[in-house]
Amino acid sequence: MTIVIDDSREDCLYDFMGVLGPNAEGTVGEGALIQSGVSVCDGDTYEYYED
């Protein structure tokens, strides 16, 4: 799965600490922590692999 950051901010002054795990309705729910303390900029791409 490829995650592309889409954010209007022009800086990288925030961290990506997120969990992924779509629930039945397709919205983001509980899941494994995939990135922690990583600077995120608009347009950055991350690869997420499930165990």
N, C-alpha and C positions, 0 to 999 in steps of 0.2 A: 504494500500500500504506500502510495506517495502522498505526503502531506505538504501542501503549499500554503505558506503564510500569506494571508490577504488582510492587510491592515492599513489604515490611512496614515499612521504615524510615520514620520520620516527618519526617526532615529532608532537606535537599538538599545534603548535604556530600560528595557523590561525583560524579564526572563520567562521562558516557556516551561511551565510546570503543569503538565496536563495529563489527563487520563483519557483513554479511548475505550469505547465499548458501547456501540449503538444499542439502544434498547428496542423493543418491538415497534415503537413508533418512528424509529430511525433517527432520534435525537441522541446526542452524546450522553452517555451514562457512565456508570462505574466501570473501571477497567484497570489495567496495569499502568503504572507510571512509566512513560516512555522517554521523557526528557526532563532533566532537572538542572536548573541553574545554567541553561544554555541561552546565550544572547540570541534574540530572534529579530530579524529585519524583514521588512516587507519584501516578498518575492523569494525568500529562502525556501529551500526544499529539503525535506527530511524523509528518509525511508523508514518505515515501520514494519517490523516482522513479528508475527505472532509466534509464540513458542509452541 
